[in-house]
Amino acid sequence: MRPVTPRGFRDVLFQEAAEREAASAAITAVFDAWGYRPVETPVVEGYATLEAAVGKALETTAFRLFDMDGSLLALRPEMTVPLARLAASRLAGEPGPHRMRYVTEVFREQASLRGQARQFTQAGVELIGAAGAAADAEVVALLVEALEAAGLGDFTVGIGTVRLLRGLIDAARMPEAWGRGVTDAAHERNLVELDRLSAEDGVPDAVGEALRRVPRLRGGVDVIDAAGEIAALCGCGDVLTEFRELYALLDAAGHAARVTVDFGVMRSFDYYTGLVLEAYAPGLGLSLGGGGRYDRVLAEFDAPAPAAGFAVGIERLMIALAEQGATPCIRPLDAVLGGGDAPAVFSAARRLREAGWRVRLAVGRDGLDLVREAERVQAEEALVAEAGRVVRLDRAGEPALPLETPTPAPPAATWGDRERGERR
């Protein structure tokens, strides 16, 4: 048989994998600098655990499977609920707040349509046990700094709050089904449907006007003031007090230039309770990632605690980096080391690696054959270990100069680079 990769999944080969690894490492370094510690969770969770927090959205996104005991499991569709479950169980009784980070795969079922991925890599954080504007500002600042560290030059982080929408729904005093419709339309960013619902019989004029205007508000601190005036007319102006504090903290931290207030930002899962955020790069058409505050999720696991976090999609980030000419530069191998004396090759390779060289072994190969191997793997040097020394080969495969003693630092330029320069 000829093996094939299942629909919606893909193999990632050497160069792309190295670029993804470099971007992930840059992001992880930012998380680590802020004091977030790595955690890992199982790739599967109990379906009931996920359903308790995610709600009906799980029905169309989860890969379901039964184990040999007949338990219904699901591949994790994101990391928020698994980490909330971890905090509520393994960290129960531990003093918080807990700052957790991860880079891992998540899985979502998709219809059989061309180009729909079913496996994603996400890098993210969760801050569990901290509430208020300072905690929200920490999460937003982390996202900004992580994207900058990855090399992305042009991006925007949109921030909003679901408290405003929920305040307007409460102020309307309409049936629950109407409120559910408003929430669903907001999740889908369906402004036409929001306009229709705002005009239904029984909706107070001030609330209807607010529902039409607020999701279209986008800008800076002036937008917060405008939304506050609209909300005040509906009797819920206080819902933005903490949000104003958040923006002031981001401004003080020097991140306001990267942030746009966008009250149209709504996340697809139902568990967000306050801050919501999404990151965008020009021309991508999809968010790079997002998150927000989800204070009620841990209560579902009998361990109520405030929580907030975000995740960045590595696949989308790599597309954005490529479009901006900022794909991570991957350092090539420093050398391919050959020679017929295997013990000498291994011994020399160890000395080179101790000096910081990245060395690939090619025991038994020499001359032009070794040079061709170095070219194939884009190594900077072709070296041979012989008679207790290491010798450089020229591009014709002939011995050139012995490597200095003590072992020098890894080469900064390749003979291949020099050769290309000579051709020009």
C-alpha positions as CSV (number, residue, x, y, z in Angstrom):
1,M,0.0,0.0,0.0
2,R,1.0,3.6,-0.4
3,P,0.6,5.4,2.9
4,V,-1.2,8.8,2.9
5,T,-1.6,11.5,5.5
6,P,-5.2,11.7,6.8
7,R,-7.4,14.6,5.6
8,G,-6.8,17.7,7.6
9,F,-3.4,16.7,8.9
10,R,0.0,17.4,7.5
11,D,3.7,16.5,7.8
12,V,6.1,19.4,8.5
13,L,9.5,18.9,7.0
14,F,13.0,20.0,8.1
15,Q,13.2,23.7,7.1
16,E,9.6,24.6,8.0
17,A,9.8,22.7,11.3
18,A,13.0,24.5,12.2
19,E,11.4,27.9,11.5
20,R,8.4,27.0,13.6
21,E,10.6,25.8,16.4
22,A,12.5,29.1,16.3
23,A,9.3,31.2,16.4
24,S,7.9,29.0,19.2
25,A,11.2,29.4,21.2
26,A,11.1,33.1,20.9
27,I,7.6,33.2,22.2
28,T,8.4,30.8,25.0
29,A,11.3,33.0,26.1
30,V,8.9,35.9,26.6
31,F,6.5,33.7,28.6
32,D,9.4,32.5,30.7
33,A,10.7,36.0,31.3
34,W,7.3,36.9,32.8
35,G,7.4,34.0,35.2
36,Y,5.1,31.5,33.4
37,R,6.0,27.9,33.9
38,P,5.6,25.0,31.5
39,V,2.9,22.4,31.9
40,E,1.7,19.5,29.8
41,T,-1.7,17.8,29.8
42,P,-3.0,14.6,28.1
43,V,-4.0,14.9,24.5
44,V,-7.4,13.6,25.5
45,E,-9.9,14.8,28.1
46,G,-13.1,13.4,29.3
47,Y,-15.9,14.6,27.0
48,A,-18.1,15.6,29.9
49,T,-15.2,17.7,31.3
50,L,-14.9,19.7,28.1
51,E,-18.7,19.9,27.6
52,A,-19.2,21.4,31.1
53,A,-17.0,24.4,30.2
54,V,-17.4,24.7,26.4
55,G,-21.1,24.0,26.0
56,K,-22.8,23.3,22.7
57,A,-19.8,24.5,20.6
58,L,-18.1,21.2,21.5
59,E,-20.6,19.2,19.4
60,T,-19.2,20.4,16.1
61,T,-15.5,20.7,17.0
62,A,-14.5,17.6,19.1
63,F,-12.9,14.4,17.9
64,R,-14.7,11.8,20.0
65,L,-13.5,8.4,20.9
66,F,-14.3,5.6,23.3
67,D,-11.6,3.8,25.3
68,M,-11.7,0.1,26.2
69,D,-13.6,0.9,29.4
70,G,-16.4,2.5,27.4
71,S,-15.6,6.1,28.5
72,L,-16.3,8.9,26.1
73,L,-13.2,10.9,25.5
74,A,-12.3,13.8,23.1
75,L,-9.1,15.2,21.7
76,R,-8.5,18.6,23.2
77,P,-9.9,21.3,20.9
78,E,-8.0,24.0,22.9
79,M,-6.0,24.3,26.1
80,T,-8.0,26.6,28.3
81,V,-10.3,23.9,29.7
82,P,-7.5,21.2,30.2
83,L,-5.5,23.8,32.2
84,A,-8.6,24.8,34.2
85,R,-9.2,21.2,34.9
86,L,-5.5,20.8,35.9
87,A,-5.7,23.8,38.2
88,A,-9.0,22.6,39.8
89,S,-7.6,19.1,40.5
90,R,-3.8,18.8,40.6
91,L,-3.3,22.4,42.0
92,A,-6.2,22.4,44.4
93,G,-5.2,23.9,47.7
94,E,-2.0,25.3,46.2
95,P,-1.6,29.1,46.7
96,G,-2.0,31.1,43.5
97,P,-2.0,32.8,41.2
98,H,-0.8,30.1,38.8
99,R,1.1,31.2,35.7
100,M,1.2,28.4,33.1
101,R,2.6,28.3,29.5
102,Y,2.5,25.7,26.8
103,V,3.3,25.0,23.1
104,T,1.3,22.0,22.0
105,E,-1.1,20.6,19.5
106,V,-4.9,20.9,19.6
107,F,-7.5,19.1,17.4
108,R,-10.8,20.2,15.9
109,E,-13.1,18.2,13.7
110,Q,-13.9,19.9,10.4
111,A,-16.3,19.1,7.6
112,S,-14.7,17.4,4.5
113,L,-13.8,20.7,2.8
114,R,-10.6,21.5,0.9
115,G,-8.0,23.2,3.1
116,Q,-9.6,22.7,6.5
117,A,-6.9,21.8,9.0
118,R,-7.8,19.5,11.9
119,Q,-4.6,19.8,13.9
120,F,-3.1,23.1,15.0
121,T,-0.1,24.1,17.1
122,Q,-0.8,26.7,19.8
123,A,1.5,28.7,22.1
124,G,-0.3,30.3,25.0
125,V,-0.5,31.2,28.6
126,E,-3.1,30.9,31.4
127,L,-3.1,33.2,34.4
128,I,-5.3,31.5,37.0
129,G,-6.2,33.0,40.4
130,A,-5.7,36.7,39.5
131,A,-8.5,39.2,38.7
132,G,-8.8,42.9,37.9
133,A,-7.3,45.3,35.4
134,A,-3.7,44.5,36.3
135,A,-4.1,40.8,35.5
136,D,-5.9,41.6,32.2
137,A,-3.2,44.1,31.3
138,E,-0.5,41.4,32.0
139,V,-2.2,39.0,29.5
140,V,-2.5,41.6,26.8
141,A,1.1,42.8,27.3
142,L,2.3,39.2,27.1
143,L,0.6,38.7,23.7
144,V,2.0,42.0,22.3
145,E,5.6,41.1,23.5
146,A,5.3,37.5,22.3
147,L,4.4,38.5,18.7
148,E,7.1,41.2,18.7
149,A,9.7,38.6,19.9
150,A,8.6,36.2,17.1
151,G,9.6,38.9,14.6
152,L,6.2,40.1,13.5
153,G,6.5,43.8,12.7
154,D,3.0,44.8,11.7
155,F,0.1,43.6,13.8
156,T,-2.7,44.8,16.0
157,V,-4.3,43.4,19.1
158,G,-8.0,44.1,19.4
159,I,-9.4,44.2,22.9
160,G,-13.0,44.4,24.0
161,T,-15.2,43.1,26.8
162,V,-18.3,40.9,26.9
163,R,-19.5,42.7,30.0
164,L,-20.8,45.5,27.9
165,L,-22.9,43.3,25.7
166,R,-24.2,41.4,28.6
167,G,-25.0,44.6,30.4
168,L,-27.1,45.7,27.4
169,I,-28.9,42.4,27.2
170,D,-29.8,42.6,30.9
171,A,-30.9,46.2,30.4
172,A,-33.3,45.2,27.6
173,R,-35.3,42.8,29.9
174,M,-36.2,40.7,26.9
175,P,-36.9,37.0,26.8
176,E,-33.9,34.6,27.3
177,A,-34.2,33.4,23.6
178,W,-33.7,37.0,22.4
179,G,-30.6,37.4,24.5
180,R,-29.2,34.1,23.2
181,G,-29.8,35.3,19.7
182,V,-27.9,38.6,20.4
183,T,-25.0,36.6,21.9
184,D,-24.9,34.2,18.9
185,A,-25.0,37.1,16.4
186,A,-22.2,38.9,18.2
187,H,-20.1,35.7,18.3
188,E,-20.5,35.4,14.5
189,R,-20.1,39.2,14.0
190,N,-23.3,39.2,12.2
191,L,-24.1,42.9,12.3
192,V,-27.2,42.5,10.1
193,E,-28.7,40.1,12.6
194,L,-27.8,42.3,15.5
195,D,-29.6,45.2,13.8
196,R,-32.7,43.1,13.3
197,L,-32.7,41.9,16.9
198,S,-32.2,45.5,18.1
199,A,-35.4,46.6,16.3
200,E,-37.6,43.8,17.7
201,D,-40.8,44.9,19.6
202,G,-40.1,45.5,23.3
203,V,-36.5,46.4,23.0
204,P,-36.0,49.8,24.7
205,D,-34.9,52.5,22.2
206,A,-31.7,53.2,24.1
207,V,-30.7,49.5,24.1
208,G,-31.6,49.1,20.5
209,E,-29.5,52.0,19.5
210,A,-26.6,50.7,21.7
211,L,-26.7,47.3,20.0
212,R,-26.5,48.9,16.6
213,R,-23.6,51.3,17.5
214,V,-21.4,49.5,20.1
215,P,-20.2,46.5,17.9
216,R,-19.1,49.1,15.3
217,L,-16.9,51.1,17.7
218,R,-13.2,50.8,17.0
219,G,-10.3,53.0,18.0
220,G,-8.5,54.2,21.0
221,V,-9.4,55.6,24.4
222,D,-12.0,57.9,22.8
223,V,-13.9,54.7,21.8
224,I,-14.1,53.7,25.5
225,D,-15.6,57.0,26.4
226,A,-18.1,56.8,23.5
227,A,-19.2,53.3,24.6
228,G,-19.5,54.5,28.2
229,E,-21.8,57.3,27.2
230,I,-24.0,54.9,25.2
231,A,-24.0,52.3,28.1
232,A,-24.9,55.0,30.6
233,L,-28.0,55.8,28.7
234,C,-29.0,52.2,29.2
235,G,-28.2,52.2,32.9
236,C,-25.1,50.0,32.7
237,G,-22.3,52.5,32.3
238,D,-20.3,51.0,35.2
239,V,-19.5,47.9,33.2
240,L,-16.5,49.7,31.5
241,T,-14.8,50.9,34.7
242,E,-12.3,48.1,34.8
243,F,-11.8,48.2,31.1
244,R,-10.7,51.8,31.3
245,E,-8.2,50.8,33.9
246,L,-6.9,48.1,31.6
247,Y,-6.3,50.5,28.8
248,A,-4.5,53.0,31.1
249,L,-2.1,50.3,32.2
250,L,-1.4,49.2,28.6
251,D,-0.7,52.9,27.8
252,A,1.6,53.2,30.8
253,A,3.5,50.0,29.7
254,G,4.0,51.4,26.2
255,H,1.7,49.0,24.4
256,A,-1.2,51.3,23.5
257,A,0.2,51.8,20.0
258,R,-0.2,48.0,19.3
259,V,-3.7,47.9,20.8
260,T,-7.0,48.8,19.3
261,V,-10.2,49.0,21.3
262,D,-12.8,46.9,19.3
263,F,-16.1,46.2,20.8
264,G,-16.9,43.9,17.9
265,V,-14.4,41.4,19.2
266,M,-16.2,38.3,20.5
267,R,-14.8,34.9,21.0
268,S,-16.6,31.8,19.7
269,F,-16.7,29.9,23.0
270,D,-19.3,30.8,25.6
271,Y,-17.2,30.9,28.7
272,Y,-15.7,34.4,28.4
273,T,-16.8,36.8,31.2
274,G,-14.9,40.0,30.6
275,L,-11.8,40.9,28.5
276,V,-11.7,39.4,25.0
277,L,-8.8,39.9,22.7
278,E,-7.7,38.9,19.2
279,A,-4.4,39.6,17.3
280,Y,-4.4,40.4,13.6
281,A,-1.8,40.9,10.9
282,P,-2.5,42.8,7.7
283,G,-3.6,40.6,4.8
284,L,-4.0,37.4,6.7
285,G,-7.8,37.6,6.9
286,L,-7.9,35.4,10.1
287,S,-6.9,36.1,13.6
288,L,-3.4,35.1,14.7
289,G,-4.8,34.1,18.0
290,G,-6.9,35.3,20.9
291,G,-8.3,34.7,24.3
292,G,-9.8,36.6,27.3
293,R,-11.1,36.3,30.8
294,Y,-13.1,33.2,31.8
295,D,-13.9,33.5,35.5
296,R,-16.7,30.9,35.5
297,V,-14.9,27.9,34.0
298,L,-13.2,26.7,37.2
299,A,-16.5,27.0,39.1
300,E,-17.7,24.2,36.8
301,F,-15.1,22.0,38.4
302,D,-16.0,23.1,42.0
303,A,-12.9,25.3,42.3
304,P,-14.0,28.8,41.5
305,A,-11.2,31.2,40.6
306,P,-10.7,34.1,38.2
307,A,-8.7,33.2,35.1
308,A,-7.5,34.7,31.8
309,G,-5.3,33.7,29.0
310,F,-4.7,33.5,25.2
311,A,-3.3,31.2,22.5
312,V,-1.4,32.0,19.3
313,G,-1.8,29.8,16.3
314,I,1.7,28.9,15.1
315,E,0.6,28.0,11.6
316,R,-1.1,31.4,11.1
317,L,1.8,33.2,12.7
318,M,4.3,31.6,10.3
319,I,2.1,32.7,7.3
320,A,2.1,36.3,8.7
321,L,5.9,36.2,9.2
322,A,6.4,35.0,5.6
323,E,4.2,37.7,4.2
324,Q,6.2,40.4,6.1
325,G,9.5,38.9,5.1
326,A,10.3,38.0,8.7
327,T,10.5,34.2,8.6
328,P,13.1,33.1,11.2
329,C,16.6,32.7,9.9
330,I,17.8,29.2,10.7
331,R,21.5,28.8,11.4
332,P,22.9,26.1,9.1
333,L,25.1,23.2,10.2
334,D,28.6,24.3,10.9
335,A,30.2,21.2,9.4
336,V,29.9,17.8,8.0
337,L,32.8,15.7,9.5
338,G,34.1,12.7,7.6
339,G,37.1,10.4,7.5
340,G,37.8,6.7,7.5
341,D,38.9,6.4,11.1
342,A,35.6,6.1,13.0
343,P,37.0,6.6,16.5
344,A,38.9,9.7,15.3
345,V,35.8,11.1,13.7
346,F,33.7,10.6,16.9
347,S,36.5,12.1,19.0
348,A,36.9,15.1,16.8
349,A,33.2,15.7,16.6
350,R,33.0,15.8,20.4
351,R,35.7,18.4,20.6
352,L,34.0,20.5,17.9
353,R,30.6,20.3,19.7
354,E,32.3,21.3,23.0
355,A,33.5,24.4,21.2
356,G,30.0,25.2,20.0
357,W,30.0,23.7,16.5
358,R,27.0,21.9,15.1
359,V,28.4,18.9,13.4
360,R,27.0,16.1,11.3
361,L,28.9,12.8,11.0
362,A,29.8,11.2,7.7
363,V,32.0,8.4,8.8
364,G,33.8,6.7,5.8
365,R,33.3,9.7,3.4
366,D,36.1,11.9,2.1
367,G,37.1,14.1,-0.7
368,L,34.6,15.4,-3.2
369,D,32.0,13.0,-2.0
370,L,32.1,14.7,1.5
371,V,32.0,18.1,-0.1
372,R,28.9,17.2,-2.0
373,E,27.3,15.9,1.2
374,A,28.1,19.2,2.9
375,E,26.5,21.1,0.0
376,R,23.4,18.9,0.1
377,V,22.7,19.6,3.8
378,Q,23.9,23.2,3.5
379,A,26.7,22.9,6.0
380,E,29.3,25.6,6.2
381,E,32.4,23.4,6.3
382,A,33.4,20.0,5.0
383,L,36.0,18.6,7.5
384,V,38.0,15.4,7.7
385,A,39.4,13.9,10.9
386,E,42.7,12.2,10.3
387,A,45.9,11.5,12.3
388,G,44.7,13.4,15.4
389,R,43.8,16.5,13.6
390,V,40.8,18.0,11.7
391,V,41.4,19.3,8.1
392,R,39.2,21.6,6.0
393,L,38.4,20.5,2.5
394,D,38.2,23.0,-0.4
395,R,35.4,22.9,-2.9
396,A,37.2,20.4,-5.0
397,G,37.4,18.0,-2.1
398,E,41.2,18.5,-1.6
399,P,42.7,19.1,1.9
400,A,43.2,22.8,2.5
401,L,44.0,24.0,6.0
402,P,44.0,22.1,9.3
403,L,41.6,23.4,11.9
404,E,43.4,25.5,14.5
405,T,44.2,24.4,18.0
406,P,42.5,25.1,20.3
407,T,39.4,24.6,18.4
408,P,38.1,27.9,17.0
409,A,34.6,29.2,17.3
410,P,32.0,28.0,14.7
411,P,32.5,29.7,11.3
412,A,30.8,33.0,10.7
413,A,30.8,32.6,6.9
414,T,30.9,29.6,4.6
415,W,33.2,28.7,1.7
416,G,29.9,28.2,-0.1
417,D,29.0,31.9,0.6
418,R,32.4,33.0,-0.6
419,E,32.0,30.8,-3.7
420,R,28.7,32.4,-4.5
421,G,30.2,35.8,-4.0
422,E,33.0,35.0,-6.4
423,R,30.5,34.0,-9.0
424,R,28.7,37.3,-8.7
